[in-house]
Amino acid sequence: MSSNIYSWLVSFAAGLGGFCFGYEIGVIGQVLPMQSFGIRFGYRDPATGALLPNTPDLQAWITTSFSFGTFFGAGISTQLADFIGRKWSIILAGLLFSAGGAIQASTDQLALLIFGRVVSGLAIGVTSVCVPLYIAEAAPTNIRGRLITVYQLMITIGIFIATAVNALIILSFNKTDTEWRLALGMQVPMGIFLSVFMYFLPFSPRWLLSKERGPEALAVLSKLRGADMHSELVRAEFTHISESVQIEREMGEAHWKDLFVQQGVRNRTFFAVTLQAFQQFTAINVILYYGPTIADKLLGIENDEDKLVSSVYMPLITTLFNVLGTIPGMALIERLGRRRLLGYGGVVMATAHLMLCLFASFDAAAVGKSAPTTNSTLTNSTTAGEDRTYLWLSEVSINIFILAFSASWGPVVWVYQSEIFPLRVRAKGTGLATMSNWAWNAFVANTFPRLFAAIDKYAYLLYSVACFVMAAFVFLFLPETGKMSLEDMDEVFGRPPPKWPREWYPPELAANHSSGDEDHPEDIAIELTVRSRMQNLLEPMPPPPSFSGHDEGDASIAMSGEPFIDAPPPPFSDGDALSEYVS
């Protein structure tokens, strides 16, 4: 099997974590408007099915409880991914996702429903960190961006499948508890599938090297690249990764404070955290979480027959655009680069939000609607003879926004944060950025129902301004990272200052050694001297291990995930190769 084909298969299998994430987003948007669900959990009148005054608050808490779970799941994954590896973290997350789905589908109590959503959120928090990280560390440099966008593609497919499956459920079991129990219960097999598929995938070669399991890493890298482990291609990449791991290991254990104070790292933290926050202020999850509710207001739908339009047909169209828009993003991310794709996408999204606000205003004026009231909606109920052209142009604007987001800010933000951090802080850095995503996700999702009730369509004007601001930020400040290996990101963001063992410092310079936060001449002299001494300490690189001493074959053991009992530390290159790398 060719290298690229196997890499794509690995990415799609790991990307099932994104599929679970997408299904969760899609399912809640359709479950919330279900009459039986609203009656069961207290925001609809049992006699008439009408919405009660507490609807915005309860819907907001049901929705954002998932985001609270993802926030803490992302935080936990920063330690879990380094301790047990990216692979086993994703496997555990799959099982946790199934457990959360089972709790949600089986309960009749609001407290247990929220608890189940928190549990599912913990799982998705872990996968949202570990899946892009795993793909980035396994992917070849030339297609790394495209492979990481598989995660976003699987999210969009998960949303679409949730919409399609639940459309059938709504049509078959309308107004019964079965419809929402079945919709939420579909999470159980999805989590199990994720865990099973991940069990048969290899470990991350970079994680293996960080754990001094060099022979396993070499076997996995050979499999991922579709080349013999003795080949020049595999040897060169293995050497490059090994040198980087060794240098970072000599820098000592990573600490959380390194993300904020260390030169060459703190700027990466700022960009990753900021981009993830900006992604939420595009308002993508407002549309996905509350799509049917927004559509009801846009179309002025009040009767049950017409509600099928907002709860079934329109979400299908929107989520299909979400899938289709990701495909050009996958094609353009290596051609245009991360920076231009984010910038252009931000401008198009801002324009789409502005069009939505304007068209909704024109439609309101056309039907004689005045300023918003406490019970405001975007439109009144449709009556005979009214021209609703502006209304449908509003819907077109929403889908233009969806296309722009799914081709740019949807996939590229995950790609960017997964590739910029040094290995020693990569799990912590990506975890912190993902926590930023989920924290702002919870804020936006929780405040939107109240914001929409207060200022109506003008909420989209605020989101338009936000998208223009983020486009400007990208064009003015964001560095490009395309076509560079993970080990070469120091050339873009700066090399973290070394923390060499004290005994390596030349006596004449050790007394003047500074803190490392600035490029003092003494530090430069120390670093040059230390590098020279480090070259002398490293032994010449022996030939790659043949694994002939193992009965079952180390390559097969590495691919199955079983640890080596007697695996030696990874070999490193000779001094000349190291000198070329660190210079």
Salt bridges, closest charged atoms under 4 A:
GLU24 OE2 - ARG117 NH1 2.28
ASP57 OD1 - ARG450 NH2 2.92
ASP82 OD1 - ARG86 NH1 3.14
ASP108 OD1 - ARG40 NE 3.95
ASP108 OD1 - ARG181 NH2 2.18
GLU137 OE2 - ARG86 NH2 2.79
GLU137 OE2 - ARG426 NH1 3.07
ASP177 OD2 - ARG40 NH2 2.34
GLU212 OE2 - ARG249 NE 3.71
GLU216 OE2 - ARG213 NE 2.67
GLU237 OE1 - ARG225 NE 2.85
ASP258 OD2 - ARG424 NH2 3.54
ASP258 OD1 - LYS499 NZ 3.45
ASP296 OD2 - LYS307 NZ 3.24
ASP304 OD2 - LYS175 NZ 2.90
GLU334 OE1 - ARG338 NH1 3.05
ASP363 OD1 - ARG388 NE 3.07
GLU386 OE1 - ARG388 NH1 3.32
GLU419 OE1 - ARG144 NE 2.87
GLU419 OE2 - ARG338 NE 2.98
ASP456 OD2 - LYS369 NZ 3.96
ASP456 OD2 - LYS457 NZ 3.33
GLU487 OE2 - ARG206 NE 2.83
ASP488 OD1 - HIS240 NE2 3.42
ASP490 OD1 - ARG268 NH2 2.58
ASP490 OD2 - ARG495 NH1 3.44
GLU518 OE1 - HIS520 NE2 3.63
ASP523 OD1 - HIS513 ND1 3.00
GLU527 OE2 - ARG531 NH2 2.19
ASP554 OD2 - HIS550 NE2 2.99
ASP566 OD1 - HIS550 NE2 3.85
